[in-house]
Amino acid sequence: TAIAGRRWVIGYGLRLAMMKCAESLEMRQAFADVVSAGIAKGMSEGLKHGVEHGHAQRTIEFLEA
């Protein structure tokens, strides 16, 4: 399917980028900075929409009926 194809392309692209970045310390640091910025943006977007991070270990009893 189209989604599976996109996943493969993204996964393959990330692996290729990681291999290229691993060759250079400067590239490795730049890649880490980009990933960190993406994670921070995703978390801030989630917080803006009311998503609380770090509560993955909650059980069903914590949910409201």
C-alpha positions in Angstrom: 0.0 0.0 0.0 1.0 3.6 -0.2 1.4 4.0 3.5 3.7 0.9 3.7 5.7 2.3 0.8 6.1 5.7 2.5 7.2 4.0 5.7 9.8 2.0 3.8 11.1 5.2 2.1 11.2 7.1 5.3 12.9 4.2 7.2 15.4 3.7 4.4 16.1 7.4 4.2 16.7 7.6 7.9 19.1 4.7 7.9 21.0 6.2 5.0 21.1 9.6 6.8 22.4 7.9 9.9 25.1 6.1 8.0 26.3 9.4 6.4 26.1 11.3 9.6 28.1 8.6 11.5 31.0 9.3 9.2 31.5 12.8 10.5 31.4 14.1 14.1 30.1 17.5 12.9 27.3 15.9 10.8 26.4 13.6 13.8 26.0 16.6 16.1 23.9 18.5 13.5 21.7 15.4 13.1 21.3 15.1 16.9 20.4 18.8 17.1 17.7 18.4 14.4 16.2 15.4 16.1 16.2 17.1 19.5 14.5 20.2 18.0 11.9 18.0 16.4 11.2 16.2 19.7 11.0 19.4 21.6 8.6 20.9 19.0 6.4 17.8 19.1 6.2 17.9 22.8 5.4 21.6 22.9 2.7 21.0 20.3 1.3 18.1 22.4 1.3 20.3 25.5 -0.4 23.1 23.6 -3.2 20.6 22.7 -3.4 19.2 26.3 -1.4 16.0 25.9 0.5 15.2 29.1 3.8 13.4 28.5 5.3 10.8 30.8 2.0 9.1 31.7 2.4 6.0 29.6 2.5 3.7 32.7 -1.0 4.6 33.7 -3.5 1.8 34.0 -7.2 1.7 33.1 -8.2 2.8 36.6 -6.8 6.2 35.9 -9.2 6.8 33.1 -12.4 8.7 33.7 -15.7 7.0 32.8 
